[in-house]
Amino acid sequence: SGSGDHTIKIWNIENDNYTCIKTLDDHEGWVWCLVIDIKNNKLYSGSEDSTIKIFNIENNNYTCIKTINNTTGSIMCLALDEKNNKLYSGGSDKTIKIYKTPIYININLLMDLN
């Protein structure tokens, strides 16, 4: 879960018992959105700090391996297209950015969405 205290909480949800097992504090603003890439063992987070953080979640490690910070507004939503290796981000700056995974190069920009 993402939070206003700039953290991501990792939860164990076995047997309807919810226990926080790890807290990630890599962001400097509200964490608005999260998406998990099970196939590649990645967790993506979008934040008010205008960054997308990429975490390696293999073996429950949760290490931040990359920060994408080429945006001018908060990251409000993320979507993953595993079939075509693309990550989409929607920002408060009225843009949608498309990144090629797993190299995380910005391959397209849609601007001024109303």
C-alpha positions as CSV (number, residue, x, y, z in Angstrom):
1,S,0.0,0.0,0.0
2,G,1.1,3.6,-0.7
3,S,0.7,6.3,1.8
4,G,0.8,10.0,2.6
5,D,3.7,9.5,4.9
6,H,5.9,8.9,1.8
7,T,6.1,5.1,2.4
8,I,5.1,1.9,0.8
9,K,4.0,-0.9,3.2
10,I,4.4,-4.6,2.2
11,W,1.8,-6.7,3.8
12,N,1.5,-10.4,4.5
13,I,-2.2,-11.4,4.1
14,E,-2.2,-15.1,4.9
15,N,-5.3,-16.5,6.7
16,D,-7.0,-13.1,6.7
17,N,-4.3,-11.8,9.1
18,Y,-2.8,-8.6,7.7
19,T,0.7,-7.9,9.0
20,C,3.1,-5.3,7.7
21,I,6.3,-7.1,7.0
22,K,8.3,-4.2,5.5
23,T,8.2,-0.5,5.0
24,L,10.0,1.2,2.1
25,D,10.8,4.9,2.5
26,D,12.4,5.8,-0.8
27,H,9.9,8.5,-1.9
28,E,9.9,12.1,-0.8
29,G,6.2,12.7,-1.4
30,W,2.8,10.9,-1.2
31,V,2.8,7.5,-2.9
32,W,-0.2,7.6,-5.2
33,C,0.0,4.3,-7.1
34,L,1.6,0.9,-7.2
35,V,1.7,-1.9,-9.7
36,I,3.4,-5.3,-9.4
37,D,5.1,-7.1,-12.3
38,I,5.0,-10.7,-11.2
39,K,6.7,-12.0,-14.3
40,N,9.8,-9.9,-13.8
41,N,9.7,-9.6,-10.0
42,K,9.3,-5.8,-9.9
43,L,7.2,-3.3,-8.0
44,Y,6.6,0.1,-9.5
45,S,5.5,3.1,-7.4
46,G,4.4,6.5,-8.5
47,S,4.6,9.5,-6.2
48,E,3.9,13.2,-5.6
49,D,7.7,13.7,-5.8
50,S,7.5,13.3,-9.6
51,T,9.3,9.9,-9.6
52,I,8.6,6.3,-10.5
53,K,10.6,3.9,-8.3
54,I,11.4,0.4,-9.5
55,F,12.0,-2.2,-6.8
56,N,13.3,-5.7,-7.2
57,I,11.0,-7.9,-5.2
58,E,12.7,-11.2,-5.8
59,N,13.1,-13.2,-2.6
60,N,11.2,-10.5,-0.7
61,N,14.2,-8.2,-1.0
62,Y,12.4,-5.0,-2.1
63,T,15.5,-3.1,-3.2
64,C,15.1,0.1,-5.2
65,I,17.0,-0.5,-8.4
66,K,16.0,2.5,-10.5
67,T,14.4,5.9,-10.2
68,I,12.7,7.6,-13.2
69,N,12.4,11.3,-12.6
70,N,11.9,13.0,-15.9
71,T,8.4,14.3,-15.2
72,T,7.1,17.7,-14.1
73,G,4.2,16.6,-12.1
74,S,3.0,14.0,-9.6
75,I,2.7,10.4,-10.9
76,M,-1.0,9.8,-10.4
77,C,-1.4,6.3,-12.0
78,L,0.7,3.5,-13.4
79,A,-0.3,0.6,-15.7
80,L,1.7,-2.3,-16.9
81,D,1.5,-4.1,-20.3
82,E,3.5,-7.2,-19.6
83,K,2.8,-8.7,-23.1
84,N,4.3,-5.7,-24.9
85,N,6.9,-4.8,-22.2
86,K,5.5,-1.3,-21.6
87,L,4.9,0.8,-18.4
88,Y,2.5,3.7,-18.7
89,S,2.4,6.6,-16.3
90,G,-0.2,9.3,-15.9
91,G,0.8,12.6,-14.4
92,S,-0.7,15.7,-12.8
93,D,1.0,17.6,-15.7
94,K,-1.7,16.1,-18.0
95,T,0.7,13.7,-19.7
96,I,0.9,10.0,-20.3
97,K,4.4,8.6,-20.7
98,I,5.2,5.2,-22.1
99,Y,8.4,3.4,-21.1
100,K,9.9,0.3,-22.6
101,T,10.6,-2.3,-19.9
102,P,12.9,-3.6,-18.6
103,I,15.3,-0.9,-19.9
104,Y,12.9,1.9,-18.8
105,I,13.5,4.2,-21.8
106,N,10.7,6.8,-22.5
107,I,9.4,5.8,-25.9
108,N,6.3,8.0,-26.2
109,L,4.6,11.0,-24.7
110,L,0.9,12.0,-24.9
111,M,0.4,15.6,-23.9
112,D,-2.3,18.0,-22.8
113,L,-5.0,15.5,-22.0
114,N,-8.3,17.2,-21.0
